[in-house]
Amino acid sequence: MINGVDTEALRQTVDAVRDKPELARVTFGIQSEWSGGAHQQATTTAPLQNGEVMASRTAKFVFESDEPTALLGTDKAANPGEYILQALAGCYAVTYASLAATQGIELSSLAFELQIDFDLQGFLGLDESVRPGAQEIRVDVRAQSPNATTKQLQELTELVQQRSPIRDTLANPVKVTTSLVTDDAR
């Protein structure tokens, strides 16, 4: 066990996926309900692995999002941009811990400071040259290890950027399909 990662279980997972690549296909989902204004609540659905429900995941988790009052919300929950940062931080944490463990690097501390910039002119339709999405995401990583040099931690940071699924999702185009589902056809 290194960094809270069961290295034997990680090795077994790598071997299983190497033998059966279809096990690498996982799908996560949520069901979301708008509750007025900028507020919504979502609940996780059963994750899938190769099209089959993951029996090991029995818990459901609830998320809420809102906006600060200055952005027409009621400030009841984190906003969607903050959830993007949380997703990236969470993915970086598991990727750092796992990759470090496979390299025998013990992490004594790991912390992230993240920021995301938006220009609301795109969202508000005020300037068509401004995209409504994020302009930039910045991440500062503070990693310490009793058995790794600064150079090794820098190499680990570069590898994390290459392997993090959420960073890759944010840094590269992803097909997003949105469909209106109605109860009645008009």
N, CA and C of each residue as an Amber inpcrd file, in Angstrom:
protein
   558
   0.8600000  -1.1680000   0.0000000   0.0000000   0.0000000   0.0000000
   0.9080000   1.2320000   0.0000000   0.7780000   2.0540000  -1.0160000
   1.5220000   3.3180000  -1.1050000   0.5160000   4.4160000  -1.4250000
   0.5760000   5.5140000  -0.6810000  -0.3090000   6.6650000  -0.8860000
  -1.7860000   6.2990000  -0.7670000  -2.0980000   5.2890000   0.0240000
  -3.4820000   4.8430000   0.1580000  -3.9520000   4.0250000  -1.0310000
  -3.0400000   3.6900000  -1.9300000  -3.3750000   2.9100000  -3.1230000
  -2.9090000   1.4770000  -2.9050000  -3.8190000   0.5400000  -3.0550000
  -3.4910000  -0.8750000  -2.9770000  -2.7580000  -1.2400000  -4.2670000
  -1.4340000  -1.2700000  -4.2080000  -0.6350000  -1.4760000  -5.4170000
  -0.8720000  -2.8550000  -6.0360000  -1.1870000  -3.8270000  -5.2230000
  -1.4770000  -5.1600000  -5.7610000  -2.8030000  -5.1400000  -6.5210000
  -3.8170000  -4.4910000  -5.9550000  -5.1010000  -4.3730000  -6.6560000
  -4.9350000  -3.5580000  -7.9360000  -4.1060000  -2.5160000  -7.9080000
  -3.8420000  -1.7240000  -9.1080000  -3.1810000  -2.5850000 -10.1760000
  -2.1970000  -3.3880000  -9.7700000  -1.5270000  -4.2800000 -10.7180000
  -2.5170000  -5.2800000 -11.3100000  -3.3910000  -5.8200000 -10.4740000
  -4.3950000  -6.7760000 -10.9530000  -5.3650000  -6.1120000 -11.9330000
  -5.7270000  -4.8570000 -11.6620000  -6.6130000  -4.1210000 -12.5640000
  -5.9380000  -3.9110000 -13.9130000  -4.6780000  -3.4940000 -13.8790000
  -3.9280000  -3.2980000 -15.1330000  -3.8570000  -4.6070000 -15.9090000
  -3.5580000  -5.6970000 -15.2350000  -3.4820000  -7.0010000 -15.9050000
  -4.8340000  -7.4120000 -16.4780000  -5.9090000  -7.1850000 -15.7180000
  -7.2490000  -7.5640000 -16.1860000  -7.6320000  -6.7730000 -17.4340000
  -7.3370000  -5.4740000 -17.4340000  -7.6740000  -4.6410000 -18.5990000
  -6.7750000  -4.9910000 -19.7820000  -5.5250000  -5.3250000 -19.5050000
  -4.6150000  -5.7520000 -20.5860000  -5.1700000  -7.0250000 -21.2500000
  -5.6830000  -7.9550000 -20.4290000  -6.2220000  -9.2140000 -20.9490000
  -7.5850000  -9.0360000 -21.6060000  -8.4000000  -8.1240000 -21.0610000
  -9.7470000  -7.8690000 -21.5800000  -9.9430000  -6.3720000 -21.7240000
  -9.5010000  -5.7780000 -22.8390000  -9.5920000  -4.3260000 -23.0140000
 -11.0060000  -3.7690000 -22.8720000 -12.0230000  -4.5780000 -23.0910000
 -13.3930000  -4.0930000 -22.9610000 -13.7190000  -3.6680000 -21.5240000
 -12.9570000  -4.1540000 -20.5410000 -13.1660000  -3.7580000 -19.1490000
 -12.7820000  -2.2910000 -18.9180000 -12.0450000  -1.7130000 -19.8470000
 -11.6320000  -0.3060000 -19.7220000 -12.7690000   0.6510000 -20.0390000
 -13.8450000   0.1760000 -20.6470000 -14.9570000   1.0410000 -21.0350000
 -15.9010000   1.2450000 -19.8530000 -15.8880000   2.4560000 -19.2950000
 -16.7510000   2.7730000 -18.1590000 -17.6030000   3.9940000 -18.4890000
 -18.7970000   4.0170000 -17.9310000 -19.7370000   5.1150000 -18.1450000
 -20.2830000   5.5560000 -16.7910000 -20.2250000   6.8740000 -16.5540000
 -20.7880000   7.4470000 -15.3390000 -21.9480000   8.3390000 -15.7400000
 -22.9400000   8.4780000 -14.8720000 -24.0800000   9.3070000 -15.2060000
 -24.7040000   9.9410000 -13.9810000 -25.5340000  10.9380000 -14.2520000
 -26.3400000  11.5740000 -13.2160000 -27.7240000  11.8380000 -13.7890000
 -28.6970000  11.9880000 -12.9110000 -30.0260000  12.4700000 -13.2660000
 -30.1870000  13.7940000 -12.5460000 -30.5860000  14.8260000 -13.2880000
 -30.6360000  16.1730000 -12.7390000 -32.0280000  16.7580000 -12.8680000
 -32.4280000  17.5080000 -11.8470000 -33.7110000  18.2090000 -11.8460000
 -33.4670000  19.6710000 -11.5160000 -33.9860000  20.5480000 -12.3390000
 -33.9170000  21.9820000 -12.1020000 -34.9360000  22.3320000 -11.0370000
 -34.5830000  23.2050000 -10.1200000 -35.5200000  23.5810000  -9.0640000
 -35.7960000  25.0800000  -9.0530000 -35.5550000  25.7290000 -10.1780000
 -35.8530000  27.1490000 -10.3080000 -34.6040000  28.0050000 -10.2960000
 -34.6680000  29.1010000 -11.0190000 -33.5300000  30.0170000 -11.0650000
 -32.2820000  29.3240000 -11.5770000 -31.2130000  29.4490000 -10.8410000
 -29.9420000  28.8340000 -11.2230000 -29.6640000  27.5550000 -10.4460000
 -30.6360000  27.0800000  -9.6730000 -30.4380000  25.9450000  -8.7730000
 -30.8880000  24.6340000  -9.4200000 -30.0800000  23.5970000  -9.2600000
 -30.4450000  22.2540000  -9.7090000 -29.8650000  21.2420000  -8.7470000
 -30.4630000  20.0530000  -8.7570000 -29.9850000  18.9590000  -7.9180000
 -29.8480000  17.7210000  -8.7840000 -28.7540000  17.0070000  -8.6030000
 -28.4860000  15.8090000  -9.3970000 -28.1440000  14.6380000  -8.4880000
 -28.4770000  13.4490000  -8.9490000 -28.1620000  12.2150000  -8.2320000
 -27.4290000  11.2950000  -9.1860000 -26.3850000  10.6530000  -8.6860000
 -25.6360000   9.7270000  -9.5270000 -26.4910000   8.5210000  -9.8900000
 -26.2270000   7.9810000 -11.0560000 -26.8570000   6.7330000 -11.4960000
 -25.8090000   5.6260000 -11.4230000 -26.2410000   4.4100000 -11.6060000
 -25.3130000   3.2850000 -11.5170000 -24.2640000   3.3700000 -12.6270000
 -22.9750000   3.3380000 -12.2620000 -21.9470000   3.3490000 -13.2990000
 -21.9090000   2.0090000 -14.0240000 -21.4480000   2.0640000 -15.2590000
 -21.3630000   0.8770000 -16.0990000 -19.9090000   0.5730000 -16.4320000
 -19.5990000  -0.6960000 -16.5250000 -18.2990000  -1.1540000 -17.0150000
 -18.5830000  -2.1450000 -18.1260000 -18.1470000  -1.7870000 -19.3410000
 -18.4170000  -2.5800000 -20.5320000 -19.9140000  -2.8480000 -20.6830000
 -20.7320000  -1.8280000 -20.3860000 -22.1690000  -1.9400000 -20.5580000
 -22.9150000  -2.6240000 -19.4270000 -22.1950000  -3.1240000 -18.4390000
 -22.8160000  -3.8170000 -17.3100000 -22.7260000  -2.9490000 -16.0550000
 -23.7870000  -2.9860000 -15.2290000 -23.7900000  -2.2170000 -13.9940000
 -22.6590000  -2.7060000 -13.0860000 -21.9170000  -1.7560000 -12.5180000
 -20.8600000  -2.0930000 -11.5520000 -21.5230000  -2.4690000 -10.2320000
 -21.5320000  -3.7300000  -9.9230000 -22.2030000  -4.2040000  -8.7100000
 -21.5240000  -3.6760000  -7.4510000 -20.2460000  -3.3220000  -7.5410000
 -19.5190000  -2.8610000  -6.3620000 -19.9260000  -1.4620000  -5.9340000
 -20.6170000  -0.7080000  -6.7980000 -21.0330000   0.6720000  -6.4580000
 -22.4910000   0.6290000  -6.0580000 -22.7600000   0.6950000  -4.7750000
 -24.1380000   0.6430000  -4.3000000 -24.6350000   2.0110000  -3.8300000
 -23.7290000   2.9320000  -3.5280000 -24.1200000   4.2440000  -3.0170000
 -24.5660000   5.1620000  -4.1490000 -25.4300000   6.1020000  -3.7990000
 -25.8160000   7.1830000  -4.7050000 -25.3770000   8.4740000  -4.0380000
 -24.9750000   9.4310000  -4.8570000 -24.4980000  10.7020000  -4.3340000
 -25.3250000  11.8310000  -4.9230000 -25.5400000  12.8610000  -4.1180000
 -26.3600000  13.9930000  -4.5290000 -25.4630000  15.2230000  -4.6530000
 -25.6480000  15.9430000  -5.7420000 -24.9340000  17.1970000  -5.9910000
 -25.9780000  18.2890000  -6.1790000 -25.6440000  19.4760000  -5.7490000
 -26.4720000  20.6360000  -6.0400000 -25.5770000  21.6760000  -6.6800000
 -26.1520000  22.4880000  -7.5380000 -25.3960000  23.6260000  -8.0540000
 -26.3040000  24.8430000  -8.0670000 -25.6780000  25.9860000  -7.9720000
 -26.3620000  27.2740000  -7.9730000 -25.3430000  28.2870000  -8.4730000
 -25.6700000  29.5300000  -8.4010000 -24.7500000  30.6100000  -8.7570000
 -24.7230000  31.6040000  -7.6100000 -23.6410000  32.3680000  -7.4970000
 -23.6320000  33.4490000  -6.5150000 -24.7520000  34.4520000  -6.8270000
 -25.1830000  35.1840000  -5.8270000 -26.2750000  36.1360000  -6.0440000
 -25.9240000  37.1740000  -7.1040000 -24.6550000  37.5550000  -7.2120000
 -24.2420000  38.5240000  -8.2290000 -24.4420000  37.9840000  -9.6460000
 -24.5670000  36.6460000  -9.7700000 -24.8000000  36.0090000 -11.0750000
 -26.1990000  35.4100000 -11.1500000 -27.1390000  36.0230000 -10.4150000
 -28.5720000  35.7040000 -10.4540000 -28.9510000  34.4100000  -9.7560000
 -28.0630000  33.8720000  -8.9380000 -28.3860000  32.6770000  -8.1770000
 -28.7950000  33.0250000  -6.7600000 -28.9200000  31.9950000  -5.9380000
 -29.2550000  32.1830000  -4.5280000 -28.1100000  31.7520000  -3.6110000
 -26.9850000  31.3910000  -4.2090000 -25.7700000  31.0180000  -3.4730000
 -25.9970000  29.8610000  -2.5020000 -26.8100000  28.8780000  -2.9330000
 -27.1110000  27.7160000  -2.0910000 -26.1070000  26.5810000  -2.2680000
 -25.2910000  26.6540000  -3.3280000 -24.3750000  25.5540000  -3.6150000
 -23.2520000  26.0590000  -4.5080000 -22.2610000  25.2170000  -4.6980000
 -21.1680000  25.5390000  -5.6190000 -21.7350000  25.7250000  -7.0240000
 -21.0530000  26.5130000  -7.8290000 -21.5520000  26.6990000  -9.1910000
 -20.9190000  25.6730000 -10.1290000 -21.4500000  25.5090000 -11.3390000
 -20.9230000  24.4980000 -12.2550000 -19.4270000  24.6460000 -12.5490000
 -18.9300000  25.8890000 -12.6370000 -17.4920000  26.0800000 -12.8640000
 -16.6640000  25.5260000 -11.7230000 -17.1580000  25.6820000 -10.4940000
 -16.4540000  25.1290000  -9.3370000 -16.4950000  23.6060000  -9.3530000
 -17.5760000  23.0360000  -9.8700000 -17.6260000  21.5780000 -10.0110000
 -16.6140000  21.0880000 -11.0470000 -16.3960000  21.8710000 -12.0940000
 -15.3550000  21.5040000 -13.0630000 -14.0050000  21.4410000 -12.3540000
 -13.7220000  22.4520000 -11.5360000 -12.4500000  22.4580000 -10.8010000
 -12.3640000  21.2800000  -9.8370000 -13.4710000  20.9650000  -9.1540000
 -13.4900000  19.8190000  -8.2450000 -13.2400000  18.5240000  -9.0060000
 -13.8510000  18.3970000 -10.1730000 -13.6400000  17.1880000 -10.9830000
 -12.1770000  17.0510000 -11.3690000 -11.5650000  18.1590000 -11.7860000
 -10.1520000  18.1090000 -12.1660000  -9.2770000  17.8140000 -10.9550000
  -9.5530000  18.4570000  -9.8290000  -8.7670000  18.2060000  -8.6180000
  -8.9020000  16.7510000  -8.1660000 -10.1200000  16.2290000  -8.2080000
 -10.3310000  14.8370000  -7.8110000  -9.5990000  13.8710000  -8.7210000
  -9.6470000  14.1360000 -10.0190000  -8.9640000  13.2690000 -10.9760000
  -7.4490000  13.3760000 -10.8110000  -6.9570000  14.6060000 -10.6270000
  -5.5210000  14.7650000 -10.3950000  -5.0900000  14.0020000  -9.1420000
  -5.8800000  14.0650000  -8.0820000  -5.5080000  13.3910000  -6.8340000
  -5.3590000  11.8860000  -7.0420000  -6.3520000  11.2600000  -7.6680000
  -6.2690000   9.8110000  -7.8670000  -5.1630000   9.4620000  -8.8620000
  -4.9730000  10.3100000  -9.8630000  -3.9290000  10.0370000 -10.8540000
  -2.5460000  10.1930000 -10.2250000  -2.3350000  11.2550000  -9.4520000
  -1.0580000  11.4290000  -8.7500000  -0.7920000  10.2530000  -7.8220000
  -1.7530000   9.9410000  -6.9620000  -1.5430000   8.8860000  -5.9650000
  -1.2360000   7.5500000  -6.6300000  -1.9850000   7.2250000  -7.6900000
  -1.7840000   5.9390000  -8.3640000  -0.4640000   5.8820000  -9.1170000
  -0.1830000   6.9280000  -9.9050000   1.0660000   6.9220000 -10.6750000
   2.2850000   6.9670000  -9.7530000   2.1860000   7.7540000  -8.6950000
   3.2920000   7.8000000  -7.7320000   3.5030000   6.4150000  -7.1200000
   2.4080000   5.7630000  -6.7520000   2.5130000   4.4320000  -6.1470000
   3.1800000   3.4510000  -7.0880000   2.8290000   3.5080000  -8.3850000
   3.4490000   2.5670000  -9.3330000   4.9360000   2.8270000  -9.4910000
   5.3830000   4.0530000  -9.1850000   6.7990000   4.3990000  -9.2770000
   7.5110000   4.3030000  -7.9280000   6.7880000   3.8850000  -6.8970000
   7.3790000   3.7740000  -5.5660000   7.5850000   5.1200000  -4.8920000
   6.9260000   6.1610000  -5.3830000   7.0330000   7.4860000  -4.7830000
   5.9810000   7.6190000  -3.6970000   6.4480000   7.8990000  -2.4810000
   5.5450000   8.1210000  -1.3650000   5.2280000   9.6060000  -1.2930000
   3.9670000   9.9370000  -1.2540000   3.5530000  11.3330000  -1.1290000
   3.2590000  11.6300000   0.3370000   3.9380000  12.6310000   0.8800000
   3.6490000  13.0240000   2.2640000   2.5740000  14.0990000   2.2900000
   2.4410000  14.8470000   1.1990000   1.3400000  15.7970000   1.0670000
   1.1030000  16.0750000  -0.4090000  -0.1360000  16.3980000  -0.7110000
  -0.5280000  16.7160000  -2.0830000  -1.7100000  17.6750000  -1.9970000
  -1.5600000  18.8510000  -2.5770000  -2.6220000  19.8490000  -2.5480000
  -2.6650000  20.5770000  -3.8810000  -3.8560000  21.0530000  -4.2280000
  -4.0590000  21.7530000  -5.4920000  -4.7740000  23.0720000  -5.2260000
  -4.3940000  24.0760000  -5.9680000  -5.1390000  25.3320000  -5.9950000
  -5.5290000  25.5460000  -7.4460000  -6.8340000  25.6510000  -7.7020000
  -7.3350000  25.7470000  -9.0660000  -8.1680000  27.0050000  -9.2450000
  -8.0910000  27.5650000 -10.4310000  -8.9140000  28.7170000 -10.7940000
  -9.3930000  28.5210000 -12.2250000 -10.5920000  29.0140000 -12.4920000
 -11.1740000  28.9530000 -13.8300000 -11.7050000  30.3340000 -14.1820000
 -11.3980000  30.7970000 -15.3920000 -11.8200000  32.1250000 -15.8430000
 -12.9080000  32.0070000 -16.9000000 -13.9510000  32.8240000 -16.7410000
 -15.0120000  32.9410000 -17.7390000 -15.1470000  34.4030000 -18.1370000
 -15.5390000  34.6490000 -19.3580000 -15.9360000  35.9750000 -19.8150000
 -17.4220000  35.8670000 -20.1290000 -18.2620000  36.4220000 -19.2820000
 -19.7070000  36.2440000 -19.3930000 -20.3280000  36.9040000 -20.6170000
 -19.5520000  37.6720000 -21.3850000 -20.0960000  38.2800000 -22.5990000
 -20.5830000  37.2150000 -23.5830000 -19.9000000  36.0770000 -23.6360000
 -20.3310000  34.9900000 -24.5170000 -21.6390000  34.3810000 -24.0600000
 -21.7520000  34.0630000 -22.7760000 -22.9740000  33.4980000 -22.2070000
 -24.1550000  34.4430000 -22.3820000 -23.9180000  35.7310000 -22.1750000
 -24.9880000  36.7200000 -22.2590000 -25.3070000  37.1440000 -23.6920000
 -24.5730000  36.6370000 -24.6620000 -24.8150000  36.9720000 -26.0600000
 -24.4330000  38.4000000 -26.4150000 -23.5240000  38.9910000 -25.6750000
 -23.1260000  40.3760000 -25.9090000 -21.9890000  40.5120000 -26.9160000
 -21.1980000  39.4570000 -27.0520000 -20.0610000  39.4980000 -27.9740000
 -19.8950000  38.1050000 -28.5690000 -20.2490000  37.9650000 -29.8220000
 -20.1940000  36.6630000 -30.4950000 -18.7610000  36.1440000 -30.6370000
 -17.7620000  37.0140000 -30.5050000 -16.3750000  36.5690000 -30.6180000
 -15.8610000  35.9390000 -29.3210000 -16.6410000  36.0450000 -28.2540000
 -16.2500000  35.4720000 -26.9660000 -16.9970000  34.1630000 -26.7690000
 -16.2620000  33.0970000 -26.5970000 -16.9250000  31.8070000 -26.3600000
 -17.5550000  31.7870000 -24.9730000 -18.6830000  31.0940000 -24.8030000
 -19.3290000  31.0730000 -23.4960000 -18.5860000  30.2030000 -22.4750000
 -17.7240000  29.3290000 -22.9500000 -16.9940000  28.4380000 -22.0490000
 -15.8180000  29.1060000 -21.3740000 -15.1170000  28.3210000 -20.6030000
 -13.9690000  28.8240000 -19.8550000 -12.8790000  29.3290000 -20.7940000
 -12.2190000  30.3720000 -20.3460000 -11.1070000  30.9420000 -21.1000000
  -9.8000000  30.2640000 -20.7080000  -9.6530000  29.9440000 -19.4250000
  -8.4240000  29.3070000 -18.9490000  -8.6860000  28.6430000 -17.6020000
  -7.9730000  27.5450000 -17.3750000  -7.9410000  26.8800000 -16.0720000
  -6.4830000  26.8350000 -15.6410000  -6.2270000  27.2480000 -14.4030000
  -4.8690000  27.2180000 -13.8620000  -4.8480000  26.2980000 -12.6420000
  -3.7890000  25.4940000 -12.5530000  -3.6420000  24.5640000 -11.4390000
  -2.2400000  24.7190000 -10.8530000  -2.1680000  24.9870000  -9.5640000
  -0.8960000  24.9460000  -8.8390000  -0.9080000  23.6700000  -8.0160000
   0.1550000  22.9000000  -8.1400000   0.2840000  21.6300000  -7.4300000
   1.3530000  21.7840000  -6.3590000   1.0370000  21.3580000  -5.1700000
   2.0200000  21.3110000  -4.0900000   2.1420000  19.8580000  -3.6650000
   3.2380000  19.2460000  -4.0700000   3.4810000  17.8380000  -3.7510000
   4.7830000  17.7150000  -2.9760000   4.7540000  16.9180000  -1.9310000
   5.9600000  16.6470000  -1.1620000   6.1060000  15.1470000  -0.9930000
   7.3650000  14.7220000  -0.9970000   7.6480000  13.3040000  -0.8810000
   8.9310000  13.1100000  -0.0830000   8.9440000  12.1110000   0.8190000
  10.1730000  11.8320000   1.5610000  11.2060000  11.0720000   0.7340000
  10.8020000  10.5060000  -0.4110000  11.7350000   9.6760000  -1.1680000
  11.8440000  10.0550000  -2.6420000  11.3620000  11.2450000  -3.0300000
  11.4570000  11.6680000  -4.4260000  12.0700000  13.0600000  -4.5030000
  12.8270000  13.2880000  -5.5460000  13.4290000  14.6000000  -5.7670000
  12.4130000  15.5260000  -6.4200000  12.7380000  16.8170000  -6.4400000
  11.8940000  17.7810000  -7.1290000  11.7780000  17.4070000  -8.6010000
  12.8650000  16.9510000  -9.1940000  12.8380000  16.5490000 -10.6060000
  11.8700000  15.3820000 -10.8080000  11.8860000  14.4000000  -9.9200000
  10.9580000  13.2660000 -10.0310000   9.5120000  13.7180000  -9.8710000
   9.2730000  14.6490000  -8.9640000   7.9150000  15.1630000  -8.7800000
   7.4770000  15.9630000 -10.0010000   8.3870000  16.6860000 -10.6370000
   8.0520000  17.4160000 -11.8620000   7.7170000  16.4350000 -12.9760000
   8.4890000  15.3770000 -13.1040000   8.2020000  14.3460000 -14.1120000
   6.8610000  13.6790000 -13.8300000   6.5650000  13.4450000 -12.5560000
   5.2750000  12.8760000 -12.1640000   4.1490000  13.8380000 -12.5440000
   4.3390000  15.1240000 -12.3130000   3.3350000  16.1270000 -12.6660000
   3.0700000  16.1280000 -14.1720000   4.1090000  16.0190000 -14.9570000
   3.9460000  15.9640000 -16.4180000   3.2030000  14.6930000 -16.8330000
   3.5110000  13.5700000 -16.1900000   2.8260000  12.3170000 -16.5000000
   1.3520000  12.3890000 -16.0960000   1.0700000  13.0070000 -14.9520000
  -0.3160000  13.1680000 -14.5110000  -1.1000000  13.9530000 -15.5520000
  -0.5050000  15.0150000 -16.0940000  -1.1860000  15.8050000 -17.1180000
  -1.4730000  14.9680000 -18.3640000  -0.6040000  14.0540000 -18.6840000
  -0.8080000  13.1840000 -19.8530000  -1.8740000  12.1290000 -19.6020000
  -1.9930000  11.6500000 -18.3520000  -2.8570000  10.5110000 -18.0600000
  -4.1960000  10.8500000 -17.4240000  -4.3780000  12.0520000 -16.9110000
  -5.6150000  12.4000000 -16.2140000  -6.7930000  12.4360000 -17.1940000
  -7.7920000  11.5640000 -17.0060000  -8.9450000  11.5730000 -17.9060000
  -9.7170000  12.8920000 -17.9040000  -9.8610000  13.5220000 -16.7510000
 -10.6190000  14.7730000 -16.7010000  -9.8220000  15.9030000 -17.3480000
  -8.5170000  15.9690000 -17.1390000  -7.7220000  16.9940000 -17.8160000
  -7.8190000  16.8140000 -19.3230000  -7.7080000  15.5740000 -19.7740000
  -7.8150000  15.3130000 -21.2050000  -9.1850000  15.7450000 -21.7330000
 -10.2210000  15.4660000 -20.9710000 -11.5770000  15.8600000 -21.3610000
 -11.6970000  17.3710000 -21.5080000 -11.0830000  18.1020000 -20.5890000
 -11.1490000  19.5580000 -20.6230000 -10.2420000  20.1630000 -21.6910000
  -9.1190000  19.5200000 -21.9640000  -8.1170000  20.0930000 -22.8700000
  -8.3610000  19.7520000 -24.3400000  -9.2260000  18.7970000 -24.6200000
  -9.4440000  18.3560000 -25.9970000 -10.9360000  18.3260000 -26.3170000
 -11.2600000  18.5370000 -27.5830000 -12.6790000  18.4930000 -27.9590000
 -13.3100000  17.1360000 -27.6310000 -14.5180000  17.1840000 -27.1230000
 -15.2840000  15.9900000 -26.7980000 -16.6500000  16.1280000 -27.4600000
 -17.1030000  15.0830000 -28.0900000 -18.4320000  15.1060000 -28.6920000
 -19.4690000  15.1580000 -27.5740000 -20.3240000  16.1620000 -27.6160000
 -21.4150000  16.3000000 -26.6480000 -22.7100000  16.2620000 -27.4390000
 -23.5500000  15.2800000 -27.1550000 -24.8170000  15.1190000 -27.8530000
 -25.9410000  15.4890000 -26.8970000 -26.7690000  16.4490000 -27.2820000
 -27.8850000  16.8930000 -26.4590000 -29.1700000  16.6470000 -27.2310000
 -30.1200000  15.9440000 -26.6260000 -31.3790000  15.6110000 -27.2820000
 -32.5420000  16.0390000 -26.4060000 -33.5310000  16.6420000 -27.0050000
 -34.7680000  16.9760000 -26.2900000 -35.6480000  15.7290000 -26.2670000
 -36.0560000  15.3400000 -25.0880000 -36.9410000  14.1920000 -24.9130000
 -38.2520000  14.7370000 -24.3770000 -39.3300000  14.5480000 -25.0970000
 -40.6320000  15.0490000 -24.6560000 -41.5760000  13.8950000 -24.3930000
 -42.5870000  14.1800000 -23.5810000 -43.5950000  13.1660000 -23.2850000
 -44.5860000  13.0080000 -24.4360000 -44.7030000  14.0660000 -25.2340000
 -45.6460000  13.9670000 -26.3370000 -44.9980000  14.5660000 -27.5820000
 -45.3000000  13.9940000 -28.7070000 -44.7980000  14.5160000 -29.9880000
 -45.8130000  15.4800000 -30.5470000 -45.3800000  16.6560000 -30.9130000
 -46.3070000  17.6660000 -31.4240000 -46.0910000  17.8540000 -32.8980000
